[in-house]
Amino acid sequence: MSFHFDRVVLIVMDSVGAGELPDAGTYGDEGSDTLGNVARAVGGLDLPMLEALGLGNVEPLEGCPPQPGAPAVAGRLVARSKGKDTTTGHWELMGVVTPQPLPLYPHGFPHDVIDPFMHRTARGVIGNKPASGTEIIQELGEEHQKTGKWIVYTSADSVFQLAAHEDTVPLEELYEACEAAREILTGKHAVGRVIARPFAGEPGSYARTPNRHDYSLRPRQPNYLGLVREAGLPVHGVGKIADIFAGCDIDESHPTKSNAEGIQVTEQLLRELEAGLVFTNLVETDMLWGHRNDPVNFHRCLQDFDRRLPDLLAELRPGDLLVITSDHGCDPTTPSTDHSREHALLLAYAEGTNAAGRIHEGEFADVGATVNVWLGGKPRRGLPGQTFLP
């Protein structure tokens, strides 16, 4: 006998890794443990709602003791994909394993990328190196405004980032240039994402604006998002989810400009939707604090989510499934400002049930497999992942 329920809310806490993976040393990430190291750095986590749900059962965490009878299934998930970026992490949660790492450019992009890009966009390029996005606009912003040349940069992730001042280059032109770059960056240069990075302000005090836009590769199909839709249920992407999946198998996209807005939109969808998957990315732990090596504000960001968690739980109906997970780490206590190769955390709570402290140690794709089964999707041979709930 089969059964299914109608609603799942899946929240990805961007960069909230739960300890180094066995191959972390290959990536230069030995010792990374975003959650654990943040807990130590701030003298213990103060996250009462997550603690009650079972966060302390994920891994040993200072200030967040384990709860033997916690209502949520808790654990850590191993990545099978090669890489430690947003695209590979989110894709694998939905059953798309990336066996070969996406291309990286530690010395900048080669001429066979930059030359056609300059030709297509009729503007020159400055930068073309790995850099912090906040630092490179201070370094090159004034030159960009004087010359009209694009600021191109990358990072330890597979990304082509394009920065332009909103008063120098209209947003529409910046977005069109990113679309041109996306068309050029194929084959051996098929980076995970092309990212528009608009900024504003004056020399010495430039700041990025909220008008970022990502242009991702299209994920392989079939995947668990597609299977949910084949079951007749809609998929709502909150935050940058639609960007990460290049719009594939996303029925409605709800872009947001902050974690607070992402939580508010998720809560509103839970009030309104009769059925479907609400897939939310909360990016500020990554974008604002992980990459800036700021464990104190990283913790405060987690506290902001913890304070809103009761509102989300209040909107759950019997049979609803809430899954909280992550896509990689970005340990703010290590010298590196890049992502770290870590386990994903797992907290999964089904309204009206009690997991009694059950622990699940599996892989990223177990999330998608569970979501699919919960919503009545058919299994598909060849997709990784096993359900972690009965």
N, C-alpha and C positions, 0 to 999 in steps of 0.2 A: 504494500500500500504506500503510495506517495502522498506527500502533502507539501504545501508551500504557504508562505505568507506574502504580503503585498508590498512591504516597504523596508528599505535598508538606507541608513545614512552612514556613509563612509568618509571619515575625516582623516586627511593626511597632515600630520604635524611636520611640516617641512624641516628636514635636517635634524630631527630629534632622534638621533641614533642611540642604540642601546648596547654599545660595546663592540670592540673590534671583531671583525670576521677572521676566520683562520688564515686567510690570505692577505690580511691587512698590511703585512710587511712588504709585500710586492708593490703596494701603492704608497709606501712611505708613511703608513698610518699606524704603526705599532703604538700601543698605549692609548689610542683614541677611545673615548667612551663619553659621548656627549652628555647623556643623562647623568651618569655616575660622576663624571668630573665636574659638571656644573653643581651637582649636589654638594660635593666637597668644597668647591670654591666659595659657595655662599653660606657655608656652615650648616647645611641641611635644607632640603626642599620643604617649602611650606605650601602644599597643594592638597588641602583636606578632601576635596571631592574626588580627585583622581586617586588619592590614597585609599579612600573608602571603596572605590570601584575595584582596586586591586593593583595599582601601579607598582607598589612595592613587591609584588610577585613577579614582575618582569625581570628584575635583576636587583642585587643588593644596592640600596640607595640610602644614603645618609639622610635622616630626617623623615624617611618614608618607609616605615617598617612593613614587612609582609603581612597580609591578612589571610589567615588560613581559610576563612569562610567567605572570601570576597565574591560578590555577585557576578563579576566578569571573568571570562576566560582570559588568562594573561600568559605572556611568553615572549620569545624572541624569534625572529624569522631570518633565515639565511638567504642571501642573494645568489642565484645561479648565473645571472648576467655578469659580463665583464664590464666594469666601470663603477662609478660612484656619483652619477649625476641624476638630475631630476627626471630626465626622459627615461633612462633605463630603469630607474626605480619605480616610477609610476607604471610604465609599460609592464614590468614584470608582475606587479600587483594584479594586473589584469591578464596574466598568462602569456605575455610576450617576452620570451627570454632572448637576450642579445648576446650570442656566444662570442662574437668578436667585438672588442671595444670600439666605440665610435672614434673617429680621428681626432687627434689633439695637435695643437700647433704651438709648442713651447718657444719657437723662434719666429712666430708670426706666419701669415699666410703667404704662399708662394705666388710668383708672377702669374701663373696660369689661373689663379683665382682673382688677384687684385686687378690685373690689367683688363680683363673683360668687365669686371665690376665698374671700374672707372669709365670705361667706354660706354656701358649701358646707362650710367647715371649722369654722365657729363660733369662730374666733379672729381677732383683729386682726392688723395687719401693721406692722412697723417696718422702717426701712432703705429698701427700694425704690429702689436706686441702683446704679450700677456700683461695684464694690469688690473688693478683695483678700479672698478667703475667710478667710485667717488674721487679717487686720486687723479685719474687720467683726465677728467674734465677740468680739474684745477690746473693741471700741467699744460694741457693743450687747448683749453676752451677759448682763450683769447686769440690764439693763432687761427683756430677754426672760424671764429667770427670775422677775423680780418680777411681770410682767404676763401671762405666758403667750402673748404675741404672737409670731407667726412673724417670723424675720429673713428678708426677701426681698432678693435682690440679683442682679445680672447682671454681665457682663464685656464685653470686646470681642468675645466669641463670642455666638452665638445660643443663650443659655441662660437659664433661669429657675431660680435656685438657692434652695433652701429650707433654712435652718439652724435647728436646734433642739437644746437640751441634752437628753441622754438621760435625765437625772433629772427634767426638767420635762415633756417630751413623750415618751411611749413610742414606740419605733421603729416599731411597727405603725401608730400614728396618723400619724407623719411620712410613712411610705410611702403611706398612704391619701390624705394631703393632696397628695402628688406625683401620684398617679393622678388626683385631681380636677383639679389644675392642667393635667395633660396633656390631659384632656378639654376644658378651657376654651381651651387654647392651640392653636386650629385656624384655618384660613382665613388671613387676613392676619397673624394672630399665631402662626402655626405655627412656633415656635422649634425648633431642632434637638434640644435636650435639656432636660428637666426633671431637676434633680439634687437628690437628698436629701443634705444635708450635716450629719449629726449630729456633735455635739461633747460634750466632757466637761471636768471640772476646775472650778477656782474662779476668781472674778473676778481678772483680772490674769494668769492663767495657764491660760486655756482652750486646749484642743487638739482638733483634729478627730479623730474615731475612724475605724477602718477600715470602718465600716458604711455607707459611701456606696453609693447606688444610682442608676442613670441610667434615665430613661424617654425613649426616643428616638422620633422619627417612624419610621414604617414606610418602608423604602426601596422605590423603584419596582421592579417586576418586569416582564420577566425581568432577571436579573443573573447574574454568573458563579457566585455561591454556589448559586443554584437550578440552574444547568446541571450543576454538579458532582454535586448530589444526583440530578438526572435521569439521570446516568450510573450511578447506583446506589451512589455512594460517600458515606460519612458526613462531615459537617463538625463538627469540634470547635472550639468557641470558648474560648480561654484568656484570663483577665483580663476586661476589659470589652467583649470582642467581642460577646457576646450582647446587652448593653445597647445598643451602638451600632447594631445591626441590629434592635433591638426584638424579638429572638428569632426573626426570620424566617430560615428556611433554616439554622438552627443545630440540629443533632441533639442535641448534648450541650454544656452550658455548664459551664465549670470556673472559677468566680470565684476571684480571688487577691487577697491583701492586700499583696503586695510583688513587686518584680522577681525576687527570689530564688525565691519560691514559683512565679512564672510560669515561670521557666526549669526548675525542678524538675518541674512538672506537664508541661511540654512534653517533657522528657526521658523521663518515665514513659510518656507516650502513645506516644512513638516505640518504647519497649520492647514495648508491648502491642499496638498496632494493626497489623493486617495490611494495611489499606488506608484511604485517606481523606485529608482535608485537616485539618491542625492549624494553626489561625489564632490567633496569639498577639499580644496587645498588652502591651508593657512600658512602663509609664506614668511611672516615677519621674523620667526625664530631663525630662519635662514638669512633672509635678505638684510635685515636690520642689525642682527646681533651675532649670529654665528660667524659670518664673514668678517665682522669687525672685532672679533675676539673679545666680546663683552659678556662674560658669564652672568654678571649681576642683572643686566637688562634682559638677557636670555631667560633668566629665572622669572623676572617680572612679567615677561610675555607669557610664560606658562601660567603664571598666577592669574593673568587677565582671562585666559581660557578657562581656568579652574573656576573662577567666579561666575562665568556664564554657563558652565556645564549644567547647573540645576535647571536653567531655563530650557535647555535642549532636552534634558531628561523629562521635563514636565510635558513636552509635546509628543512624547512617544506613546503609541497605542499598544495594547497587548499584541504580541507577535512581531513588533518592530525590532529590528536588529541595528544596534549602534556599534560600529567598528572604528577604533582609533588606532592609527598606525603611523609609520613614517617611511621615507623613501631612501634615506642615507643618513650619514652624520655630517656635522660641521662643528667639531669640538672647539668651543671658544677658549679653551684653556691651553691648547697646544700652540707652538710657534706658527704653524701653518694657518693661513686664512682661508684655505680651500676646503671643499667637502672631504669627508673621511669615510673610509670603507668600513661600515659598521652594520650590525644587525638592525632590522626594523623592530620597533616595539609593537606589541599586540595587546590591545584590550578590546574584548568583544562582549557586549551585554545585550541579551535578548529581554525585552520588557516582559515582566510577568514570570520570569524564571530566575533561578539562582544557580550559578555555576559552581558554587561551593569551593571556590579557590582552585578550580582546575587549571592546570598548566598545559600549554601547547608549545612544543618546539618543532617548528616546521620551516617552510620556505615562503618567500614573498607571494608566490602564486596561490598559496592556500587562501589568501584573502579573496581573490577573484572566484576561486572554486566554491567557497562558502557562500558568497553573495549570489552566485548563479543558482546553487541548489536552493538557497533560502527563498529566492524569487521564482522558483519553478522552472528555471532554464534546463534544457536538456544537456547532459554531459557530451563532450566532444572528444573523441579519441585523439591523442597527440598533444592535448593541452596539459601543461603541468599543473600540479596543485591538488591537494586533498582538503575536503571540508573539515573544519575543526569543531563544528557544533553538531549535535545529534539532530 
